[in-house]
Amino acid sequence: MKLFYTPGACSIGIHYLLEQIGRPYERQTLDLKNGENRQPWFMEINPKAKVPTLLRDDGSLLTEFPVIAHYLAASAPEAGLVPSDPERALRAAELTDYLVATLHMQGFSRIFRPAKFCEDPASHEAIQRQGREIVQAGLAVVERELKPGGALHGGATFADAALFYVLFWTIDRVKLDAPPACSERYAALKATDAAVRVFKEEGLAS
Ligand SMILES: N[C@@H](CCC(=O)N[C@@H](CS)C(=O)NCC(=O)O)C(=O)O
């Protein structure tokens, strides 16, 4: 397997999951800032021009964070990241999709890249504010899932891969307030050996 990733991008969640399951893999960085993802050689591999991109051992391509996360977790049953309780597995998939489709794509995209939403620089501050509001509202929903009594309180699932990067952006990058169960989960994830290796390999301060 080979992971194409960009240090500090959402691909850090898949990098974390790969380290967690312990299967052999290669990794290759892509410089998104310099548009390396749009170079012909990469577009030939992944026409979506995005990270994370996973090339499997049979040469087939896997894209979209929730799908890659589910695939990796399912390919390493011994790691126990796909819950055996079907309801909990469903909630893990639901949370992963919400983190990626709403908090990342709707919220953080506005914060990091307001020009994607409107070219006029005068509008960027308002777009970023809207992004922060989307993230904060989303975190309140995530909090209900993680706190005691919530569907994903307790043991690890593949949703942690998405929690890892969304909470990394929330707490370490943008420095927004995160509710208590989200903060606790991030502290626990960050303290794992897998996370320590990932921060080091991506050249990020932990
Ligand atoms: N829907 C994709 C989104 C991935 C995504 O937006 N990745 C960003 C980095 S965090 C990217 O590759 N951006 C490059 C670009 O848009 O040019 C997924 O779930 O994997």
The ligand as an SDF file (V2000), in Angstrom:
LIG
                    3D

 20 19  0  0  0  0  0  0  0  0999 V2000
  -13.7120   14.4460   -0.1070 N   0  0  0  0  0  0  0  0  0  0  0  0
  -12.2780   14.2430    0.0280 C   0  0  0  0  0  0  0  0  0  0  0  0
  -11.6780   15.5560    0.4850 C   0  0  0  0  0  0  0  0  0  0  0  0
  -10.1910   15.5140    0.6180 C   0  0  0  0  0  0  0  0  0  0  0  0
   -9.6260   16.9150    0.5940 C   0  0  0  0  0  0  0  0  0  0  0  0
  -10.3330   17.9190    0.4650 O   0  0  0  0  0  0  0  0  0  0  0  0
   -8.3020   16.9730    0.7110 N   0  0  0  0  0  0  0  0  0  0  0  0
   -7.6080   18.2360    0.6140 C   0  0  0  0  0  0  0  0  0  0  0  0
   -6.5020   18.3420    1.6620 C   0  0  0  0  0  0  0  0  0  0  0  0
   -7.1480   18.4080    3.3320 S   0  0  0  0  0  0  0  0  0  0  0  0
   -6.9450   18.3270   -0.7500 C   0  0  0  0  0  0  0  0  0  0  0  0
   -6.4080   17.3630   -1.2380 O   0  0  0  0  0  0  0  0  0  0  0  0
   -6.9990   19.5070   -1.3500 N   0  0  0  0  0  0  0  0  0  0  0  0
   -6.3370   19.7490   -2.5870 C   0  0  0  0  0  0  0  0  0  0  0  0
   -7.1010   20.6670   -3.4790 C   0  0  0  0  0  0  0  0  0  0  0  0
   -8.3190   20.8400   -3.2540 O   0  0  0  0  0  0  0  0  0  0  0  0
   -6.5080   21.1770   -4.4190 O   0  0  0  0  0  0  0  0  0  0  0  0
  -12.0150   13.1090    1.0000 C   0  0  0  0  0  0  0  0  0  0  0  0
  -12.9160   12.7490    1.7680 O   0  0  0  0  0  0  0  0  0  0  0  0
  -10.9170   12.5260    0.9670 O   0  0  0  0  0  0  0  0  0  0  0  0
  1  2  1  0
  2  3  1  0
  2 18  1  0
  3  4  1  0
  4  5  1  0
  5  6  2  0
  5  7  1  0
  7  8  1  0
  8  9  1  0
  8 11  1  0
  9 10  1  0
 11 12  2  0
 11 13  1  0
 13 14  1  0
 14 15  1  0
 15 16  2  0
 15 17  1  0
 18 19  2  0
 18 20  1  0
M  END
$$$$
